[in-house]
Amino acid sequence: MPNGQAHLMVNLAEDEFRTYDRRRPVRMDRHSGSVLSGPHAQSTVLDTREFRWLAAVQFRAGGAAHFVTMPLSEACDQVLSLDELWRPEGCSLRERLLEARTPHAKFAVFEEVLLERLEKAFDPAMACAISSLERGVTVARVASSLGLLPRTFTRRFTCKVGISPKRFARVRRMQSVMRSLRSAGPADWSELAAQHGYFDQSHLAHDFRELAGITPTAYKPHSPQRNNHIPISAR
């Protein structure tokens, strides 16, 4: 499910990642075994067999901007090879992780590589904007509170976070709905829509379909602990 965050992933079992078209899961793209999965603004179909031996970092919203030189918007909903982003460090990361004998040593390698790539201080205005949008403050009010013109705010936010502020707010609101569904029992979608700031139930359903590619009632998480993943089968 889309969450607006980027991930750094290294497949230690095989030197490959596979992603699938969310509308036609039988269509597959192959990627190297060390990738940056950009901020998710729509759902992604993954092969969970690749996650049996994985080293990964889930960045907070905007966090990946510290470690790449390009605007993070260029990585939105993309899977990019670390060989291209971080050469030569990206080329050697997987081998260094495989050579590290213990989990502690693997974490140390990951930390060392990240610190070597740490280049930028994060824009404090954008950190404030992320926090405000997470709380449901409108994009217009956030821009006004920062003293920025709407177009300037949108450009800066999209560059640093990877997603436009309006879409980010929609993704995070949907995530808030998903978190509230952890309790047992059938969901009252009309009540949930009202609680989370949607105009009505149809508004909530529209966002689910556009962002996740499913209806709210089709959302059946893998487990309460892994509510960001839903099982699907190729058709």
N, C-alpha and C positions, 0 to 999 in steps of 0.2 A: 504494500500500500504506500502511496506517496506520503512523505513526511517532511520534505523541505531540507533534508540533511544530506551531506555527502559522506561517502565511505571510502576508505583506503583498504584494499583487500589483496591478500596474497594467498593463492591456493597452493598449499604445501603437498597435496596429494598428487596433483598433476599440473603441468605448466599450461593451464588453459582455464578460461571461464566461458560459459555459454549463456547467452540471453536469447529470449524468444519474443516474437511479436505478440503483444497482449491481445490483439484482435484475432490473430491466427497463430496459436502457440506452436504449430508444427513448423513454422519458419524460424530458423535459428541463425544467430550470428556468433562467431567465435572470436575470442579475445585472448591476449596473453595471460599468463598466470599471475601477473602483478598489475593491478589496475586502480585508477581512481574512478569510482562510480559517482558521477556528479549529483548535485542536489536533485531530489526527486520531486517533480511537480505533477507526475502522473504515475500510475502503477507500472511495475516492472515484473516480468515473468522470469523466474530463475529456476535453475536445476539444483534442487537441494542436495543431491548426491555430492555436489562439489563442496559442501560445507562440513564434510566429515573431518577434515584436517585443514583448518583455516586460521590465518593470522589477520586481524582486521582492526581498524580504528573507525569508530563512528564519530564524526565531528559534530559539535554543536552547530546550530544554524550560523552560517558565515565563517565557521572556524577554519574550513579548508583554504580560505583566502590567505591565511598566514603562510601557506606552504607552496603556492603556485604563483607564477609571475603573470599569467594571463588573467583577464577578467573571469570571475567564476561563472558568469552567465554563459560562457562558451562551453562549459561542462554540463549545463543543465540537461538532465535526462540523457546524458551520454556516458559511455564507458570508454575511458581513455587509458591507453597503455602507459605504465610508468617508464618504460623504455624511452618513450618520446618526451614525456614531461620532465623526467629527472636524470637524464643520462649524464654521467655514467652510474650514479647511485641507483637509479631505477633499474638498470640492467643487472646489477649485482645483488639487489635486496633479497630476492628469493633464495639465491644460493647461500647468502650469509645467514638467513634464518634457518635453512636446512642444516647448515654446519653447526649452529648453536645447539648444544647437547641437551639443555634443560629448558623448561618453560621460562624460568627466570632469565636465562641467557637470551632467549628469543625476545622477551620484552625489552631487555637492555639494548639489543640491536635495533629494534624498532624505535626506541626512544632516541638513540644516537642519531639515526638517520633523520628523524623528524627535527631534531634540534639543529642539525646541519642545514636543513632546508628552511628553517624559520627566518623569514625575511622582513615581515611587515608588522607594525603595530596596527591593531584593528581600529577602525574609525569609531570613536566613542559615540558619535551621533547615531551611527547605525546600530551599535549595541543597544542604545536606548530605544531605537525604533523597533528592534526585534522584540524587546521586552514589552513594549506597549501594544504591538500587534498581537502578541501572544495573549494579552489580556482582553482583546476585543476592541481596542481603540481604533477608530476609523483611520484610514490612510490620510484623509484630508486633515484630521486633527493632529496626527503625528507629524505631518509635514509642517503644519502651522506652529506646533510647539517647538520644533527645531529651527524655526525661522527660515525655512527653505521653500522655494517655489515648488509646486507639485511636480513639475517636470524634472527639476534638479534633484529632488528627493528620489523620484523613481529611478533616475539614471544611476545615482550613487548607490542606492540600495541594491539594485539589480546587479551592478558590477561586483559588489562585495559579498552578497548573499547568494547570488546565482539565479534568483527568481524575482519577478516583480513584486512589490509590496502587496498589491491586491491579491495576486495568486498565492503568495506566501500566507496571507491572512486566511484565505479560504482553506488551504491545506491544513494549517494548524487548527482551524476550527473543526474540520472533519476529524482530525486526530483526537481532539477533545471529546467529540461524540463517541469515538471508538473506545476511549479510556473509560467512559461512563457506562459502557455496556458489559463490564466485567462481572457485574452481579448476575446471579441466576435469574431465570424467568423471562418471559416474552417482553420485548421492548415496546414502549409506548412512543411511537415515532413522532406523533403530534406534540407530545409533551417535551420530548428531547429537542425538537426543532425550536420550540419556544424558549427552552432553557439556554440554548446555545446561540441565540440571536438570529435564527433564520426567520424569514417572513412567515413561512408555513411549512407543512410537511412536504409539499411538492418542491419547494425551494431546496430543502435538504436532499431530497431524492435527485434533483437535477445536479447538485454538486457531486454527489456520490457517483453518478453515471459519468459525468465529465472527467472527474479527477481519477477515479478508481476503475472505471469501466464496468461497474456492477451497480445493482440497486442496493439500497440499505438492507432490505430483507435477505439479499443473497450474501451478505457479509457474515461468514461463518469462520471465525478465527481458528488458527491451528490449536491454540490453547489460551487460557487466560493470561499466561505469562508471555506468550508470543502472539499478541493480538494484532501485530502489524503484518502478519503473514496468514494468507488463506490458501488452503490446498486447492489445486485445479488439476484437471487432466487434459491432455492434448486431444483435440478432436479433428 
